[in-house]
Amino acid sequence: MENVVINGNSIDEMNKMPEGSVDLIFADPPYWMRTEGVLHRVEGTEFDGCDDEWDQFDTLEDYETFSRKWLTACYRVLKPNGSIWVIGGMQCIYTIGGIMQDIGYWFINDVIWHKKNPTPNFMGTRLNNSHETLIWATKSKNSKYTFNYKTGKELNSDTVSEDEYSKGVRKQMGSVWRMAVCAGNERLKDDEGNKLHSTQKPEEMLYRIIAISSKIGDTVLDPFGGTMTTGAMAKKLGRKYIMIECEKKYCEYGKKRLAEIDFEDSDIARAKYDEKPIKVSVQEMIEKGYFFVGESLCFKDGKEVAKLEKNGKLLWNGQIIDMHSCAALARGVKAKRLNGFDYWYVIREGKPKSISEIREDYRASI
């Protein structure tokens, strides 16, 4: 089963799926907002919040029972090394998080979605609710989940300014994500021009989640498909998708949306930044003529420090030692080892050239 939109009950449909069959789950379940009465904006117009039938529950016990059922179904279909993201507001995320831990999920991170354009608190009776929380989890503590760390650095626009980014600055992606609430042309409208879904999530969020926590060709499940943002971003990134949605109207509009999405064949989609380079040894590069036995190794100042042996080790102060330990000793640092490729140079055309650069030249040749 792949690249499908299923109109049905999420729990029933997941229970039909094979055990351990999906790589990544994103779940945006009913929040049970518990809104009462009519809320008006400051200028007097009525605020259209989330009062849909699918978000209604009679008691906390009912909501807990529902949450336990769908989270248990997700646990069953998730692969041992897969992961799940669940988003919720203050009304539900603590309930959901506790149930997840009861079931056996292992938490990797919680992420704060800091909304750039949150809905104001019209009554002025409490703090402006300007964030939601995401829980990222696996099936167990020992799960070897996908995390495209360097891809995350490429996508990090939260702690790197545009000017820094243009100059090549890359920083770790953090657990506070600053994104706007879905609006404008991105928000799906019905035939009357009204917003189709009251809680549509921004494409930027799903693009980021899928890019950093799955691989091209993986299967992504969303048990509460809604406007199919998860499916759209999965398709864009070259992942397979399974969308389950109980509302027929959402399925119909969502299918049209998915039909308009094309695969974006990019370094982000393929996680090129996280590909491990070919492992090569200095001895191998000596045999191929990239280094020479007996040639001098120096630091950036160009002064000879050690000489290269046939086995790839260095002759320094009368002893033969590996280049990493030698770098630490020769530089007089407390560490026992330094990455020699970050420190050693050889003379090429009268100038010091990093051995790391020479290694990249060799990798390119093979």
N, C-alpha and C positions, 0 to 999 in steps of 0.2 A: 504494500500500500504506500503510494507516494503521490505528491502533488494533487491532493484532493481536498475538497470542501465538503464536509459532512454536516447535513442538517439533522441534528438529533441531540439527545441528552448526553452531556459530556461524560458522565459516569458510566452510563450504559454503553456508550460507544467505545470508551477506553477499555472496558471489561471484555470487549470482543477482540481487542488487539492482542498480538502475540506478546508474551512476556519479554522484557529486555529488548525492545525493538526500536527505540528512539534514542538519539544522541543528546538532544537538547530540548528542554521544555521551557516555554515562557507562558506564565499564567497571570491573567488579569481578571481575577474572580469578582463576583459581586462584593461590594464593600459593606453592604447593609448600612447605608448612610444614616438611616433613622431621622430623616427630616420630617418636620411637622409644620402644618400651616402653609401660608404663602409668604415667600420672602421677596421683598421689594428692594430695588436699587435706591440710591440716594435721591435720584430725580423722580422716583415714583413708579418706574416701569417694573414689571414682574420679572424676577430672575428665574430662568429655566434651568434648574439644577438636575440632579439625578433622582427622579421619582418613578423610574420604570418598574414594571411589574416584576421583572427578574431580579430586582434588588430588594425585594420585600421578604422579610422573615418575621415570624410572630414573637420568637423568644431567642435569647442567647443560646439556649440549648439546641434549638432548631438550627441556628447558624453553625454551631460547633459540629453538629452531626453531619450537616452538608459538607463542611470544610474537611472533616476527617475522611469522608467517603471519596471526594475527588482527589485529595492528596494521597490517599492510599492507592487509588487507581493509577495516579502518576508514578508513584514509587514502583509499582509492578511493571509498567511498560518502559521505564527508564533503564538504559543499559548500565552495567556495573560501573563503568567509567564515564557515564554521562553526567550532566548537571541540569539543575532547574533554577529558573528565576521566577520569583513571585513578587508582584507589586501590590501595595495596599496603602490606604490612608490610616490615620490614627484610629479610626473606628474599628479596624479589623486586623491590622498587621500583627499586633501582639497576640491576638487569639490564634491566628494562622501560624505564627512562629512557634508558639508553644506546642501546637498539634504536630507540626513538622518534626520537632525534636522528640515527641512521644513516639512517632512512627519510626524514627531511626535516621532521619536526614542529618547530615553533617554540614554545619554552616561554614562557608568559605568567607563571605563578606556580607555586610549589610551596606547598601548604597543609598545615599540621600539624593533624591531628585529635587534639586533646588529650582523652582519654577521662576523663570525670568519675568513672566507676566501672569502672576496668580490672580484669581478672583478676589476682589476686595472683601473684607468683612463689613458688609453694608451697615450693620447695626452698631459697629464700634464697641462691641461688648467683650471681645477677646482678641488675642493676637491674630494677625492675618495668617491664615493657613497656607503657607507658601512652599510646602514640600510634601512629598510622599516618600515611602521607604520601599526599597527592593531588597529581597533576601536572595542571595546566591548560595546554592547548596548542592551537595552530592548525596549518593545513597549511603556512603559510609566514609569513615575517616581515612580509609586506605584507597579510596577511589583515585585513579590516575586521570583526572579530568583534563580536558583541553583548556589551555589558557595561552592565547597568543599575546604574550607580554609586550613584545616590540611593536606589534600591530596596535596595541593599546596606546603606546607612546606616540605613534603616528596620528592617532585619533584624538589625542588629548588636547582639547581646546579650552579646558577649564582652568589650568594653572600656567598656561603659556600664552603670552600675548601674540597678536598677529605679527608684530615686528620681530619678536624673538623667534617665532616659528619660521618666518621667511629667511632668517639668518641661520637656520639649521638647528635651533635649540629644541631638544626633545626631553620631556620629563615623564616620570612614572604617572600613569593614570591613577587618580585617587578615588576615594569613595564618596565624593560630593560631585554630582554632575549638574551643571548649570545649563538647562535647556528650557525653551519656551513651551508653553502649553500649545497643543495642536490648534491651529487657527488658519484663516485665509484659504487659499486654494488647496492646501493639504487636507483640510477637513471635508469629509464626504457629505454631500447634500442629497436630500430626497428629491422627488420630482417637483415638489412645491418650493424648493430652494431652502428648506429648513435643514439644520444639522441632522445627520442621520443617526448618530450615536452620541450619547451624552458624555461618554468617557473615553473617546478615541485618543490613543497615545501617539506621541510624535514619532515620525519615521526615524529621526536621528537617534532616539533611544533604542529602538529595535535593531537598527543597523549596527550600532555599537555593540550591543549584547551579542548578536549573532556573529559578528566579525571576531570578537575576542574570545568567545567560548565555544566555537565549533569549527569544523574544517569543511572545505569544499566537498560536496557530495554527501554530507551528513544529513540526517533526517531531523527536522525541527517540528515539534508538536505544540499547538496552542489549543487547549481544551475549551477556551472561551474566545473563539475567533473574532467576534465583533465585526469590525470593518476590514479585517484580514490584513492589518498592518504587519503582523508577524510573517504571514505568508508572502506578502509583497517584498519585504526586505530579505527573506530567505531566498526567494527566487532571484532577486537582484544580485545576491552574493553567491549564487550557484549551489545553494542547499536545497534539499527536498523538503516539502512541507506537508503536514497533515493539520487541517483546520477543522475544529468541531464547533458548531454554533447552533443553539436551540431556536433562534429566531430566523424564520425563513427569509424575511425582508433583508436582514443583514447578509445572509448567504448570497442572495441574488445580486445585491450591489457589490459585495466583496468579490464575487467571481468576475464581474466586469472589470473591477480594479486590477485583479491579478492578470487578466488577459492583456493588459496594457503594459505590464512590466517585462523588461528584458534583462538578461544576465549581463552584469557589469564585470567584464573580464579585467580585473585590476590587481595590483599588488596587494591591496587590502583584502579582496575576495580570496586570493590564493595564499594569504598570510606569508608573502615572500620575505617580509622583514624577520620572520621567525624561523626561516629555513636555516638549518645548521650547516656551516661551511664544510667543504670536503676536508677530512683530517689528513694532514700530510706531516712528514717528519723532516728534520733538518738533514738527516742521513740520506733520505730519498732525494732531497733537493741537491745534495752534493753529487749524487750519482747522475743526476740529470744536468749538471753543469751550472746550476744557479748559485752555488757556493763552491769554494775551493779549499781543499785541505791545506792547512797552514796559513790561511789568510787571517788578517788581524780583525778583531771585533773591537768596537769602541762605543762610547756613549755619544751623545749628540755633538759634543765638542770636537770630535774627530781624533782624540788622542787614543792610541792603542792601549787596550786593557788586557785582552786575552787573545789566544790563537785557537783556530778551529781544528778539531781532530776529525779523523775519518768517520768515527762513529757518531758524530754530531755533538759531542761534548766539547768543553773548552779546557785549554791548558792555561791555568792562572796560578801564579806564585808557586810553581813547581808541582801543582796537583791538578789532576783531571777531574772535572766536576760538571754536572749538568748546567745548562745555560741559565736556568731559573734560580737555582741556588747561588750560582756565581754572580748573578746580577745583584742579589741581596748582599752578598759578602763584599763585593767590590764597591757598592754604594754605601756600605756601613750602616745599614738600617737594622732595626730590631727584628723585623720579619725574617723568617728563615728562607722564604722564597718570594721572588717577584716574577711576574710574567715577563720572560725574557724578550718576547716579541714586542713589548711596549718600550723596551729600553735599549736593545742592542742595534748597532748600525755597522755597516761595512762601507768601505770607500769604493764608490763607483764614479768614474770620470772625474776623479779628483775631489768629489764631495761626499759627505756622509749620506748614506741611503738606508732607511729603516729596513730591517730584515722582515718586518711585517709587510711592508710594501712589496718586497721581493716574493714573499709567500703568496700574496694575492696575485702577482704576475704568474706564478707557477700554477695556482689554482685555475686561473683563467685559461691557461694553455691545455689543461686536461678536462 
